[in-house]
Amino acid sequence: FDQVLAAIRRRNGSCVPNKGLIPTELHRRIGGLRRHAGGDFQADWPLMLRLYAQGPILRLAEPLYVKRLLDTGISAGWPSDAATWEAMLDDAEAALNAAPFGPLRRLRLKLEMRLRFGRAGWPARLPGRLRRRLIRWLG
């Protein structure tokens, strides 16, 4: 739980630092990258939440690869509008629904995630001050 909560809290709109090796059995159990209703946009984040929910992750000291975002790269053409963000968050929420936590913990994670990153729906309609206050209350 703590590892998933920390991942949500350090999220800043850029790629999650996913350095590490995924054991074959774990990959078979949770799967790999998945397209969501918004396409490939931020598809690594729901994957990392599924991984974090399985227990501690051993991190490597050095990256195995370096991802660079180029104007001509494949991810440059990804839409990042509110609908795409919400599709990614729906997939991340599905990952949290499958996590081995109790219902109150899952609710807390989903609420914090939606308050921090929701671009549509009720979280986006809350005044910024109220959103920040709710986030502080959760944390």
Solvent accessible surface area in square Angstrom, and as a share of the most:
residue,aa,sasa,rsa
1,F,35,0.15
2,D,107,0.56
3,Q,51,0.23
4,V,0,0.00
5,L,14,0.07
6,A,45,0.35
7,A,3,0.02
8,I,0,0.00
9,R,80,0.29
10,R,112,0.41
11,R,17,0.06
12,N,120,0.61
13,G,30,0.29
14,S,60,0.39
15,C,49,0.30
16,V,10,0.06
17,P,72,0.45
18,N,41,0.21
19,K,70,0.30
20,G,24,0.23
21,L,132,0.66
22,I,70,0.35
23,P,87,0.55
24,T,83,0.49
25,E,105,0.47
26,L,22,0.11
27,H,86,0.38
28,R,177,0.64
29,R,143,0.52
30,I,13,0.07
31,G,22,0.22
32,G,20,0.19
33,L,119,0.59
34,R,111,0.40
35,R,185,0.68
36,H,23,0.10
37,A,106,0.82
38,G,21,0.20
39,G,26,0.25
40,D,42,0.22
41,F,15,0.06
42,Q,28,0.12
43,A,11,0.08
44,D,21,0.11
45,W,1,0.00
46,P,0,0.00
47,L,16,0.08
48,M,10,0.05
49,L,1,0.01
50,R,16,0.06
51,L,7,0.04
52,Y,4,0.01
53,A,6,0.05
54,Q,72,0.32
55,G,25,0.24
56,P,134,0.84
57,I,46,0.24
58,L,155,0.77
59,R,95,0.35
60,L,54,0.27
61,A,95,0.74
62,E,125,0.56
63,P,64,0.40
64,L,107,0.53
65,Y,140,0.53
66,V,114,0.65
67,K,101,0.43
68,R,185,0.67
69,L,129,0.64
70,L,104,0.52
71,D,141,0.73
72,T,130,0.76
73,G,28,0.27
74,I,152,0.77
75,S,24,0.15
76,A,57,0.44
77,G,66,0.63
78,W,78,0.27
79,P,74,0.46
80,S,70,0.45
81,D,80,0.41
82,A,42,0.33
83,A,75,0.58
84,T,8,0.04
85,W,16,0.06
86,E,28,0.13
87,A,11,0.09
88,M,0,0.00
89,L,0,0.00
90,D,81,0.42
91,D,26,0.13
92,A,0,0.00
93,E,45,0.20
94,A,54,0.42
95,A,6,0.05
96,L,1,0.00
97,N,77,0.40
98,A,83,0.64
99,A,4,0.03
100,P,98,0.62
101,F,27,0.11
102,G,36,0.35
103,P,100,0.63
104,L,142,0.71
105,R,126,0.46
106,R,58,0.21
107,L,104,0.52
108,R,75,0.27
109,L,0,0.00
110,K,39,0.17
111,L,47,0.23
112,E,0,0.00
113,M,0,0.00
114,R,34,0.12
115,L,2,0.01
116,R,74,0.27
117,F,16,0.07
118,G,3,0.03
119,R,102,0.37
120,A,39,0.30
121,G,36,0.35
122,W,124,0.44
123,P,5,0.03
124,A,41,0.32
125,R,181,0.66
126,L,43,0.21
127,P,86,0.54
128,G,37,0.35
129,R,167,0.61
130,L,72,0.36
131,R,44,0.16
132,R,138,0.50
133,R,130,0.47
134,L,52,0.26
135,I,29,0.15
136,R,159,0.58
137,W,190,0.67
138,L,20,0.10
139,G,68,0.65
